[in-house]
Amino acid sequence: MRIGITLTSSLEVHQKYIELTKKVASLLAHQGHGIVYGGTAYGMMITLAETYKQEGGKDLCGVLAEDLMNVTKNYKKFEHLDEEHVVKTMEDRKDKIISLADAYIVLPGGYGTFEEIGSIIGGQVNKLYSKPIAFYNHEGFYDTLFNFFSEMYDKKFSKIPYKSLFFSSDSLDEILEYCLHYSKKELVDKFVK
């Protein structure tokens, strides 16, 4: 299975998040899964990529965006990608990662991760695809976001409860089990009363 990963690019976070990223990359490599990510060689993204390759991972796919390359200082791609795609914009990058991934795991992240969360979940809500999406909710990192999703549903801004859209756990084993045994869910059509 090829898994799209979204995570922070920062390395200034607590060491526990760096270790979490290494754990994910190592387990995916050992179990023979591929990774699709932003393809860069900085911050937590290089931690993910280096660990995956050091642990024997054989399917590291990077999707790089030209617009981000043009505005980001010291932007570098990871040199040991097994597959590389260069697209024009960040929007194209998100679309490409989603199209290449069989499943999606959301690790703790910042604004860029939130941007990707909106695209990933939005596509699921709009029935553009039905793929396993899982949040690695380490020590409740995403609890506040999930509370907001519940409030949005309670106030009728969405017809779909968030638990119908994705899985959440603080156990990587549970997350992989969910992804491997995912069955398509029939979601409420948002345009039908």
N, C-alpha and C positions, 0 to 999 in steps of 0.2 A: 504494500500500500504506500502511496506517495502522500505525504502529509504537509500541508501548508502550515507554516509557523509564523505567527506575528508576535513580536516582543519588543522591548525597549532597545534603543541603540545606545543607551547610557551605560557606562561602567562605573558611575559614581554612586550606584545604588548599594544597598547592604549586601554583604558577601553571600548571604543566604540565597539571594536571587541569582547570583552568579553560579552558585553550586546547583541550584534548581535547573538552570539552563544546561549545565554540563550533564546533569542526570538525564534530562530529556534527550539530549543529543546522543549520549552513550547508549541508552536503552533502544532508541530507534535504530542506531547502527547495528547493535547486537541482534536485534530481531529482524534485520533485513529490510526495514522500511526506508523509503526515500524521504528527502526533505526538499520542499520548495520554499524559498525565502527571498529577501531583497538582494542577495548576492554581494553585499558589501563586506569590507574588511576593516570594520571599526566597531568599537563598543561591544555590546553584548552579541551583536550579529557575528563578529569574528569568533567570539567564544563558542557560539553555537556551531559555526562551520568548522573551526579547528578541532573541537572535541569530536564532532561527528566523523571527520576524516581520520583522526588519530585512533578512533575506536573501530576503524575498519569499514565505515559507511561507504557505499559504492554508488549512491544516487543522490548527489547534492546538486540541486538545480537552483540557479540564481537568476532572478529577473531584475534587470537594472533599468532605471528611468533616465532618459537624457536630460529632462528638465531639472531633475534633482542633481545630476552631475554638474550642470552648468552653474548652480547657485551654492553648492556645498563645498566649503574649503576642505582640502585634503581627502576628497572623495576617492576611494579606491575600491576596486572590485576584489573579491577573494580569488586568489590565483589558482586554487585547486578545485574549481567547479567541474562537475562531470557534465553539466549541460548549462548553457548560457543563453539568455534571451535579452536583447536590448530593445526597449520600447520607447516611444516618444515622451509619454507623460506618466505621472504618478497614478492617474486614473487608469491608464493602460496597464500599468504594473499590477495594480490590484486585480483588474479583470483577468490578466494573464495568470497570475498566481492562483486565483480561484479556478480558472479553467484547467490548469495543470494538476491541481490537487484532488485527490480522492476524498480527503477529509481535512479538517482544519482544527488546529489547536492554538488557543489564545493563551499566551503566557502573560505574567504581569508586565504592564507597559505604560507608556505615556501618551501624549497627544497623537502621535502617529499611529499607535496601536488602536486608540479610540476611533480614528478615522477609518482604519481597516475594519474594525468591529461593525461600524455602521454599514459599510459596503457588504460585508459577509452576511450579516443578519438581514439586511435589506433585501438582498437577492433571494434569500430563503423565504422571507415574508411574501415577496412578489412572485413566488413559485418559478423563478428563473432556473432553479436547480433544487435538488433535495440531497444534501450531503451532510454527513455527520460533522457537527461543530461542537467543540468542547472547550470549556474554560478551565484552565488549571488554576483553580481558586485557592492559591496557597495562603494559608492562615487568614482566609477571609478577605483577600485583597480586593475582590470584586463585589463584596456584599453590598456596599453602598450603591453600586451601579444596578445590581439586581433589585434592590429596594425601589430604585427609581423606575425600573421596568415594570414592577408590580403596580406602582402608583399610576403609571401611564395606562396600564390595562384597566385598573379600577376606575379611572376617570374617563374611560371609553375612548382614549386616543389610539387604541389598538384593539382589534377583536381577538388577538392571539396572545395567550399567556406565554411569557418568555420560556417556560419550561417545555413548551411544545416546539421551540425553535432550536434549542441547544441543550447540552448536558454540562453540568458543573460538578467538579470534585477536587479534593485536595490529594487524590490518589492517582498517580500516573497509570498504575495498573488498571484501575477502573475506567480511566479515560480511554486507554487503548482498547479495552474490552468493548466499550461503547462504540468506538469507531469501527472495529472489526465486525461487530454484529449489528450494525445499524440497519434499521428497516425504514423505508420511506414513510413519512407521516402525511396524512391528508389534512391540510390546513384549511381553515375557514377562508372563503373568498372575501377579501376586504371590500369589494364593491357590491356585494349582495347582502340585502337585509335579512 
